[in-house]
Amino acid sequence: MRPLIGVTTSQRSGWRIFPLVALNIWFAGGRAVRWGVGRPADIAKVDGIVIGGGDDISPTLYGGTLQAESRLDPDRDRMERRLVEESMAQGKPVLGICRGSQMLNVALGGDLDQDAYATYRDSRRYRTILPRKTVHVVEETRLAGLAGMRKMKVNALHSQAVRRLGSGLRVAARDEGGMVQAVERIRDPFAVGVQWHPEHLIYAHRQRAIFRGLVAAARAGAEDRAQLPEVDAEAEKV
């Protein structure tokens, strides 16, 4: 059976992004259900989640300053922070994409650099779904195990980036200027956040590998949970 993955989306762009994410999840061996503000979003009913891109995270969540050009969705912020927290509590895997990577970090107590390109002046700024930004994967990370250590070309649509890491997270990739481009949880459950949009790079096997990692973790967790009643029944006999 294909594990079920809940996918959060923006109210503005979810209609066009969800099919791409769902297709990547299907190719990885899973199936997807769309979540968003006003839609049911219950961690207990899925095997893993994707926190998708779009919208800025309200700086009130991490002590930042409101930017005039920010596009905020406070209801989405509350929903996604709850989902990350519940996923960690229930041992279910999380993949964060762009905003989702930032939300993973914020939900676990980290914060964001709201003007990352001013901080990392050697980081080349791109705003394209084409793979133009060079990213270096950190060795001995979960991301390295999935996508390999060779530098990769990715897309970039962000102006903010992870600054102070959330609890239990580590940096998994940086760009050539040193800006954080991926984070991951050090221990299980699986939790990886990438600053780029791998759903647009479906033709690249290293990007599909990120979705395979999520689905594999979701399947393993589902199989473990399926065995729990049998273990409990045997324990009762003893």
Summary of the structure (lengths in Angstrom):
residues: 238
radius of gyration: 17.5
end to end distance: 31.7
largest distance: 65.1
contacts: 830
relative contact order: 0.17
helix: 39%
strand: 24%
